[in-house]
Structure formats: structure tokens, C-alpha cells
Amino acid sequence: MSDYKVEIRNLYKIFGPNPKAQVEKVINGVGKPELLEKHGHVLGLSDVNINVPQRRVQVIMGLSGSGKSTLIRHINRLIEPTAGEMIVDGKDVLSMSDTELQQFRRFGASMVFQKFALMPHRTIMENGMYGLKIQGISANEARPRAQKWLDRVGLTGFEDHYPAQLSGGMQQRVGLARALATDAEILLMDEAFSALDPLIRMDMQDVLLDLQEELHKTIIFITHDLDEALRIGDDIAILRDGLVVQQGSPQEIVLNPADDYVRDFIQDINRARVLEVGTVADAKRKGEGREIPHDTRIEGALQILSSAHEELAVVTENGKRIGTATLDEMIKAIARPEGDKKGIESYR
């Protein structure tokens, strides 16, 4: 069996009166502007290939119009592709019968939406129970299961309130609890935190990361915010005009941007909070110093060395020495790269 929970293969989505006839044009190099101007069709996705490992957080990010929300809606077939495959647990979602697709949506994948998608006329408890009732679970069984997740996301005592009585952050907690209550292995999150204020947004990120450390779901998370992507994602795919322009770990994205578009995306991030001390470790250099695990963020490593009044870190992995890193090397690694930046707004 594949190690990948979700495999997106050669996926195309074209909007217009005759989309299938346009696929060959796109394959032959027709881009988004030309397809619209000359052929009257909109290119949503172009030959997207992404493999999502089990129990990891895959972030898909890009500016508005890049195709990221279109992409996530293909996974549970809220949108039908023009061409390609969407494989989940070895089975093509696109070949599922209506009954199989219904079961997959009920039990296989839960979704958390940007605008919360709560039912205003139902209480918080009733909203939390909704996915379970769709699964056919009785109210007597659904209530304690929903209560468990409402408690976990910090909503104890709000069960009898209505969504309008809650803040935006609390409403999104309800949406997350509702999705988790179904016990689906895949969690689809479409700009789930982007409507929230910055502090509340960070709080929700903490909630998600804490839950993921325990639950190990396969999470596909859509965002336009690179700081959020770097904080949450195990892997990141960056879209532009329906194309995947780069895929990799947060460290790979920051250290080796694929082009100017990605380079401008990362220019203002705090590299110290992304890069790990292992990235600057010299395996050949000798010396003694404070031992620091290789996956420690450089921000934390600098604090450790500063507090210990030392200049050298001995970098370890699983307790074994793999190299050393100096204070100067860490500082150079997190310095913003030189270069003329156009700014990400120029790509809109």
C-alpha cells in the first residue's frame, strides 16, 4: 500500500463552455491569460501533481486566484476536474459511485471552511453533532462525542448558545470540533483561519498543532499567508495561476526558492523561526560546546548559546553528534538574502 494518503495526479480544471477541448491547448503551452483572451475559458488548475503522506500537514498556498481553493474542493469532489486523477487510499475518488462518494464525504474527509459554515438556527451543540447525525449516529451517542470535541477546543459551557452569540474565533472552534467529531482521517481546511484577527488566528494555529500532535490526521490546509504555512505545514506546495511552482518542506522553500515569485514570497519572513540549526551544521569540524538537537529552530539555538555564553553548538540527532554550528553561522543563515525585490504585489 502507498505511503501517501492522497495522490493528486495530472489534475486540470478549466472553466468554460467546452473545457475538455481546451486541455490539449494548455498541455501545449497556452497559459491562463491567453486561454481567457483567445479561447474564452478560465484556467483553474494545470497539471497539478501533489502526493500527501499519511498523518502529515500538507499546506497549499498562493495568492487569490492561484487555484488553491479550487484544488481542495476536488479532493471530496465538490468540484469535478476537467482531467486527471484524485487518489485517496489507493482509490480514485473520481471513479466512485454516488453511494461511495456519499460515504467518503460522511466518513473519509471532513471540511473546515473560511466562513465557518455554521447553521445559525442551531445551538453550538447541535452544530457540533451535525456531522455525526449525517453519519446516522443517534443523538444519544452523538451528544457525548460532540461534547468531547467542544471541550477540547475550549467551548465548555457554550453548548446552548447560538453561533451569532460567539466571536469569530469561537465560531471557528465550533467548525473544527464538528469536523473532528466525525473521526474522519482526512481534514480539509480551506482558509480556515484567514477571517480571524491575528492574535485569534495564532491561537487557532496553536489549537490545531496541539490536536495534530495527538491525533495525527492527514490535513490539507489552504492559506495565502506564508507565515501560517511555514508554522503549520510539514510540506508546502505553492501555486501560481493554477500551476505548482514549488513543493517542499518549509526549510527547502526558504533555503532554495524556485524562482523570483517564491523568492519575493519569503523575503519578509522571520528565517530564525523556520530554519533549523541542523541546516548550518558542519559535519567535519571538531570542537566542544553546548549540545543542541538538529531540529531546534535557530531562534531557539541562539537563545541557548547566548544564555550559556558560548559561541559553538554541538548539533545532535537522536543523541548522536552530527556536527557543529557557530553563532556567526547561525546569524548569517537567518540574514535576509540580498537582491532587488519587486514585491509580491507585482504578481497580482
N, C-alpha and C positions, 0 to 999 in steps of 0.2 A: 504493500500500500504506500502511496506517495506521502512524503513528509509534509506536503502542502495541503492545507485545509481548503484554500480557494486558489484556483488557477484560471487566470484570465488570458485567453489566447486569441490573438489576431482580431481584436474586437473593433468594429467600426459602427458608428452611429451617424447617419446622415438624415437631416430633417428636410422634408420637401415632398412634392407630389410623386416623384419616381426615384426614391433613394437608392434602390438596388442597382439601377442603371448608372449611378454615379461612382460606385465603389471602384471600378476599373480606372476611372479618371484620377481618383485620389491615389491609388496604387502607383499610377504613372507620374505622380508628382504634382498634381493640382492641389494647391493649398486652400486654406479657409477663405481668404479674400477673393481669389479667382473663382472658386466654386460658387460663391454667392453672386458675384458680379456677372459672370458669364453664363452660369448654368441655373441660377435661381434656387440653389439648395444651400443649407447651412451645415457645415461640418462640425459635428459634436465630438466625435472620437475617431482617431485614426490609428489603426494597427496597434492597439494597446495590448501589451503583454506584461502581466504582473503576477508573480507567484507569492502567495501569502502563507508563511509557515504556520503550523498549528500553534495555538496558545501564545501568539505574539501580537503586538500592536503595529498594524500597518497604517501609516499616515499617507493620505493622498492630498497633495496641496497644490495651489495655484491661484492666480488672480481670478476675479469674476469673469465668467465666460471661457475658462480654460477647459471645462468639461468634467470637473471633479464630481459635482453632484449628479450629473448625468451618469457618470460611471457607477457610482454606488447603487443607483436605482436599477442597474442591470443585474446586480447580484441576486436580488429577490424578484426580478422580472417585473418591477413596476414600470420599466421601460423595456421595450423589445429592441434588440440590436438589429442593425442592417445586415451585419455579417459577423462571424466569429463564434467562439465558444466560451461558456461560463461554467467551469467545472467545480463542483463542491463535493468533497469526499468521493472523488472519482466518478461522479455522475454529472452529466451535462444538464444544467438547470433548464436550458432551452429545449431539451427533449422531454421534459416532464409533462405528464398528462395534467389536466386541470386538477384532478384529485391529488396527485403527487405534489403539485405546486402549492396547493392549499395546505397540505400537511407540512411542507417545508416552511411556509410562512408562519404557520402556527407553532411549530416545534423546533425548526432548524435555525432560524435567524430572527432576531428582534431588532427593532429600529428605534433610535432616539433622534428626534427632529429638532431643527433650529428653533422653530416657533412653538415648541413644547407639545403641540397637538393633543392637549388635554380636553376632555369633554366638560364644558363649563357648567352643565346642569347636573353633574355627578360629583359626589364628595371625593376627597383625596383617597379614601379607602376604596371607593368604587372604581376610581381611575386605576389604582394600583392593582385591583383584582381583574381588570378588563381582559388582559391577555390570557389569564387563566380560565376565565369563563369561555373565551373563544376556543380554548383547547378542550372544552367540555367538562371542566372540573367543577364540582359542586361548590356552592357558596360556603358551605361548612368547612371544606378543605381549602378553598381559595383564600378565605379571610386570614387564617394564621400565616399562610405563605406570603401573602402581600404584606401583612404586618411585620414580618421578619425583615423585609427589604426596606420598608418605610422606616423602621427603626435604624437599620444600617446606614441609611443616608441622612439620618438626623431629623426625621419628621415625626417622631413620637409626640403624640398629643395634638396633632393636626389632622387626624383621620376624618373628623366630621366637618372640617372646613371645606370650602369650595375653592377652585383654582383662583378666582378673582380676589380672594382674601389673602393670597400668598404673594410674596415678592417673586420677581423673575427667577432668581436663583433657586428659591424653594420650589417653584413650579418645575424647573428642570430636574430637580431632585426626584420629583414625582415621576417624571418621564423615565429617568434612569431606573428607579425602583420597579416601575411597571415592566420595563424591558428585562431586568434581571430576574423578576419573579417567574417568568416563563421557563427559566433554566435552559434557554437556547445556547448552543455552543458558539454561535456567531453573533456578535454585537455590531450593528451598523450604526454609525454616529455621523450624521450629516450636519456639519457646522453646529454641533450640539451646544457649544458654549459661546458662540460668537455674538449672541444677542445680550450677553451678560456684561455688567460692569467689570472693569479689570480685576478688582480685588475678589469679587464673587467668582469670576472666571477662574482665577488661580485656585480658589478654594475648591471649585468643582474638579479641577485637574487633580488636586490632591486626593479628593474622594475617589476618583476613577483609578488613580495609580495605586492607592491602598487596596481597593477592591481587586484590581488585577493581580496584585501580588499574592492574593489569597485564591482567587478563582481561576486564573489562567485561561481566560476566554480568548478566542480569536477575535480581535477587534479591528475593524476597518474604520478609520477616523478621518473625516474630511475637514480641512481647515484652509483658510487663506493666510494664517498667521504663522510665520516661521518659528518664532519663539515657542509657540504652543506645539508645533510639530516636533521641534528638537527636544522639548521636555517630555513629550508623551511617547513618541514613536520609537520602536525598535528598528524599524525600517521606514524609509520615506521615498515616495515617488512624486516627482514634481511634473505637473502638466502645464503645457502652454499650447493654446489653440488646438486642443484635442490630442496633442502628441505628448508622450512621455519623454521629457528632455534629460532626466537623470533619475536613477534609482540608487539607493544605498543606505548605509547606516548614517545616523546624524554626523558621526565623525568623518565619514567618507565625503559627505556632502560639503562639510565645512572645509576640509583639507584639500579636496580636489573638485572644485566646482566645474561642471562640464562645459559651461560657456558663459558669456557675459550676462545672460539673463539670470542664471543661477548665482553668478558672482555678485550681481547687484542685489539679489535677494538677501544674501548673507552678510552684506557689508557692515550692517549696524548691529549684528548680534553680539552678545557677550560670549566670546570664544572660551573664556575661562570656565563657563558653566556647561560647556559642551564637550570640549576636548578632555581626554583622559591622560593622566601622567604617563601611561604606557606608550603614548604616541611619540614622546620625546626621549624615551629610554634608550641609552647606548648599551648594547649587549656586551661590548668588548671592554669598556672602561672599568677599571678597578676603583676601589675606594670604599670608604665606610661612611655611613650616615644614617639618618632616620629611615626606617622601613615603612614603605607606603604601598598598598595594593595597587596593581596596574590599572584597575578600573576606577580609581579615585579621580574625580574631576580636578583639573589643575587649580581651580579656585580653592578647593579644599586642601590640596597639596601645598599650595603657597602659605596657607594659614598654618599648617602643621610645621613647616620649616621655619616660618617666622617665629612662632611660639617657642620652638626648640633652639632658636638662634643658630641654625645650621644652614649650610649652603648646598648640601648634596643629599639627594634622596636615593635610597636603595629600593628599586622597584621590584615588587614580588608578585608572583601569580601562584595561587594555591600554596602559599607559604615558601615558595622557592624563588630565589633571586633570578631575575631575568635581565637586569641591567641597572644603570644608574642615570639620574637626571639632575642637572644643576638648576639652581634658582634662575640663573640667566637664561637657560634654555627654555624654561617654562614661560618666562616673561616674553621672550621673543616669539614663542609659539602662539601666544594669545594676542600679540600686537596685530592691529588691523593691517591687512596687506596693502601695499602701495598701489596706486593705479588711478586712472581717470575714471570716475564713476558717473554714469548717466543718470542713475536713479531709477528705481523700479517703475515710477510713474510713466517713464518714456515708453514702456511696453504695453500700456493700456490701450 
